[in-house]
Amino acid sequence: MIDEAKLAVLTDEELAKHPFDELVAALQRTVQGLEAGNAGLEESIELYKQALRLHAACDTRLKAAELQITELGRRGAAGAEPEG
């Protein structure tokens, strides 16, 4: 689980190595905190920054998964070609 304290010390590269589901859950918690409207201006800005970092990490994970699927598809297509 990625909590606020852990998020503060992780680099963007370290954050992007976390499982996608953990990143999404942390992003959802952050957005809920913003939507609740209980945070002051400074805290809201920090939550917004966290949300941007988490969104970027999710995007990185999705792009990596897309690349992996594309590569698997290419290998599968190459293996499925009839031998001449």
C-alpha positions as CSV (number, residue, x, y, z in Angstrom):
1,M,0.0,0.0,0.0
2,I,1.3,3.4,-0.9
3,D,0.5,5.9,1.9
4,E,1.1,9.6,2.0
5,A,4.4,9.4,3.9
6,K,5.8,6.7,1.5
7,L,4.7,8.8,-1.5
8,A,6.6,11.8,-0.2
9,V,10.0,10.0,-0.2
10,L,9.7,7.9,-3.4
11,T,11.2,9.1,-6.6
12,D,9.0,9.0,-9.7
13,E,10.9,6.0,-11.0
14,E,10.4,4.1,-7.7
15,L,6.7,5.0,-7.7
16,A,6.2,3.7,-11.2
17,K,7.6,0.3,-10.1
18,H,4.7,-0.3,-7.7
19,P,1.8,-2.5,-8.9
20,F,-0.8,-0.7,-11.0
21,D,-3.6,-1.6,-8.6
22,E,-1.7,0.0,-5.7
23,L,-1.2,3.1,-7.7
24,V,-4.8,3.3,-8.7
25,A,-6.0,2.8,-5.1
26,A,-3.6,5.6,-3.9
27,L,-4.9,7.9,-6.6
28,Q,-8.5,7.2,-5.7
29,R,-7.7,7.9,-2.0
30,T,-6.0,11.2,-3.0
31,V,-8.9,12.3,-5.2
32,Q,-11.4,11.4,-2.5
33,G,-9.4,13.6,-0.1
34,L,-9.6,16.5,-2.6
35,E,-13.3,16.0,-3.3
36,A,-14.2,15.9,0.4
37,G,-13.4,19.6,0.5
38,N,-12.1,19.4,4.1
39,A,-8.5,20.3,3.3
40,G,-7.2,23.8,3.3
41,L,-5.6,25.5,0.3
42,E,-2.0,24.4,1.0
43,E,-3.1,20.8,1.8
44,S,-5.2,20.7,-1.4
45,I,-2.3,21.8,-3.5
46,E,-0.2,19.0,-2.0
47,L,-2.9,16.5,-2.6
48,Y,-3.2,17.7,-6.2
49,K,0.6,17.3,-6.7
50,Q,0.3,13.8,-5.3
51,A,-2.5,13.0,-7.7
52,L,-0.4,14.2,-10.6
53,R,2.5,12.0,-9.6
54,L,0.3,9.0,-9.1
55,H,-1.5,9.6,-12.5
56,A,1.9,9.8,-14.2
57,A,3.0,6.6,-12.5
58,C,-0.2,4.9,-13.7
59,D,0.3,6.1,-17.2
60,T,3.9,4.8,-17.1
61,R,2.7,1.3,-16.0
62,L,-0.1,1.3,-18.7
63,K,2.4,2.2,-21.4
64,A,4.8,-0.5,-20.3
65,A,1.9,-3.0,-20.3
66,E,0.8,-1.9,-23.8
67,L,4.4,-2.3,-25.1
68,Q,4.6,-5.8,-23.6
69,I,1.3,-6.8,-25.2
70,T,2.4,-5.4,-28.5
71,E,5.6,-7.4,-28.3
72,L,3.8,-10.6,-27.4
73,G,1.4,-10.0,-30.3
74,R,4.4,-9.6,-32.7
75,R,6.0,-12.8,-31.4
76,G,2.7,-14.7,-31.7
77,A,2.1,-13.4,-35.2
78,A,5.7,-14.3,-36.3
79,G,5.3,-17.8,-34.8
80,A,1.9,-18.3,-36.5
81,E,3.3,-17.6,-40.0
82,P,3.5,-20.8,-42.2
83,E,6.9,-22.0,-42.9
84,G,7.9,-21.9,-46.5
